[in-house]
């Protein structure tokens, strides 16, 4: 989540005061428009999924829904700065976590889903074209990434509540939160890189992906 530097770095607050108001307003407008357009684009993609009767519970719809929720929260946060900047910087514990911290959790959930999808492509291609191989460890993968996502969510929630509801040292809380978050992000990024490398080196996975694309095109034509 985002902790305002002015709460524990006076120099940063002085730097923020030197930014002209029209620059802050321009950036607020730009970000609000960007997130609003992103929300509209993703919403249209979800509507097309329903319109053309694609599979509703899939990785595609999960990605789109996470992106839709992320864009909505970001647009809502920046829209607050038009009316009352002080209120936006002094939200209650739950609202603070929802607008400042939860979008980061959504980004991590998306990265976890990307890991699961690539792993599923790899193991499905291996089991389909080489039947003698072991079956796909789908359940263990789901459990691992579910546990990691829960850890990420709980750490961010606890840190946000401690900042707002206790007198604990903000620097220590931020250090713990950044250490856990960055470590999990790096581990998931490494896992995704390894998985993508295996898929790229595996011709069977390419055949599997091509067959999935062809079946989707035939379904749309029908």
Residue, then its C-alpha position, 0 to 999 in steps of 0.5 A: x500500500x501507499x504510505x504518504x511520505x509526509x507522515x514520516x519524512x518531513x523533507x518529502x512533505x516540503x518537496x510536495x509543497x513546492x509542486x504547483x497546484x496546476x501540476x497536481x490537478x493535471x496529473x489527477x485529471x490524467x490518471x482519472x481519465x486513464x483509469x476510467x478508460x481502462x475500466x470502460x475497455x475491460x468492461x466492454x471485454x467482459x460484456x463481449x464474453x457474455x454476448x458471444x457466450x464464451x466460457x464465463x469461469x475461465x482464466x480470461x474472465x478472471x484476468x479481466x475481472x481483476x483488472x476491472x476491479x483494479x481500474x475501478x478502485x484507482x479511478x475512485x481514489x483519484x476522483x476523491x482528490x477533485x473534491x477533498x484532498x484532505x479527506x482522501x489522505x485521512x481515510x478510515x482503516x478499511x477505506x484506506x486499505x481498500x483504496x491504497x492497499x487492495x489494488x496492490x493485492x489485485x496485481x499480485x493475484x493477477x501475477x499468480x493467475x498468470x503463473x497458474x495458467x502457464x503451468x497448466x498449459x505446460x502440464x496439459x500439453x505434456x500429459x496430452x501428447x505424452x500420455x506416459x507422463x505423470x498427471x498434472x499436479x493441478x491441486x497442489x499448484x492451486x493450493x500453493x498459490x492460494x496460500x501465497x496469495x492469502x499471505x500477501x493479502x493478510x500482511x497488507x491488511x494487518x500493516x494497513x490496520x496497524x498504521x491507522x489504528x495503532x501507534x506503532x512505528x510507521x517505518x518498521x511497518x512499511x519495512x516489513x510490508x515492503x520486504x514481504x511484498x517484494x519478496x513474493x513478487x520476485x518469487x512469483x516473477x521468477x516462477x513465471x519466467x521459468x514456466x514461460x521458458x519451459x513453454x517456449x522450449x516445449x513444442x508440445x505446448x505450442x501445439x496445445x496452444x495452437x489447438x486451443x486457438x483454432x477451437x476458439x475460432x471455430x466456436x466463434x464462427x459457429 
